[in-house]
Amino acid sequence: MTVTTGTSMAQSLFVVDDDSCYGCGACIGLCPTSALSMKGLLAMVEQSKCVFCELCIPSCPVDALDIYAR
């Protein structure tokens, strides 16, 4: 798995698996802080905006979004 941009906050890391993400955009509109955006065919997260609400995670049809403890 290759990890694309991450957000660290409170010892956590929000990741987008760029081997799985194909740019469907299902996650983008669900983010209450507009931390997610598209860059080409890949979802990206803006580090300073993510609040780890996890609203986007179940929307991903290929399970490319996750939060990991560091």
N, C-alpha and C positions, 0 to 999 in steps of 0.2 A: 504494500500500500504506500502510495506517495501522498504526503500531506501537503495540501495547499494552505495558504494563509491561515493563521490561527489567531485566536484571541485568548490572552491570558488574563485572568481575573480571579482573585481568591483561590489560587492554587489549581485552577482548571484551565483547560485548553479546548476551544471549539475548533473542530477540524472539518474540512471538506475533503473527502477521498477523491482525488482527481482521476483515479483509475476507474471509478464507478460513475461519477457525475457526468451526465450527458447534456446538461443544460436545459432541462425541461422547464425550469423556473417556478415549479410548484411551491417552493419555499419562500420565494421573494416577497410576495404580498402578505405573508403571514407574520413577518417580523415587525413587532410594534415599535422598534427603534430604528428601522431602516438600516440595519447593520449588514443585511445581505443584498448583494447586487450580482449582476451577471457581467462576466468578462469573457467575451466570445461565447463558447459553449460550456462555461464553467461557473458555478456559483462561487462567490467570494464573500468573505466576512470582513467587515471593517473592525479592527481590534478595539478601538475606543468606544464603539457603540453597543457591542453585544452584552446583554445582561443575563445570559444563560437561562432564559425562560423556557426553552425547549419546545416552543410552539412549532417550529419549522421541522423538527426531526421526524415526526410521524408522517409528514407530507411527502417525504422523499420516497419515490417508488423503487429506488435501488439501494436504500439504506446507506447513502453516501455522507450523511451528516451525523456527527457524534460529539460528545463532550467527554474528555478524558481528564482524570485527576493527574496532577504532576507530582 
